[in-house]
Amino acid sequence: MRRGHLYGWMLFLLSAFIYLVAGIRAGDWLVILGSVVWAVACFVFLGTDGALRSRDDTERTSD
């Protein structure tokens, strides 16, 4: 995964954490739930993107 791409996703995860803290401080369960779902979605995307890229790299080196 390119470094800039990874940094972008880390910033998305940071924003999820900031919204989570704000939701906890405000006692807003909808914000808390949305933040957790957003963070999980970022991790899922990072995992599948990394798996797809490593599979592509393996296919390229086997040629």
Rosetta blueprint (number, residue, H / E / L):
1 M L
2 R L
3 R H
4 G H
5 H H
6 L H
7 Y H
8 G H
9 W H
10 M H
11 L H
12 F H
13 L H
14 L H
15 S H
16 A H
17 F H
18 I H
19 Y H
20 L H
21 V H
22 A H
23 G H
24 I H
25 R H
26 A H
27 G L
28 D L
29 W H
30 L H
31 V H
32 I H
33 L H
34 G H
35 S H
36 V H
37 V H
38 W H
39 A H
40 V H
41 A H
42 C H
43 F H
44 V H
45 F H
46 L H
47 G H
48 T H
49 D H
50 G H
51 A H
52 L H
53 R H
54 S H
55 R H
56 D H
57 D H
58 T H
59 E H
60 R H
61 T H
62 S L
63 D L
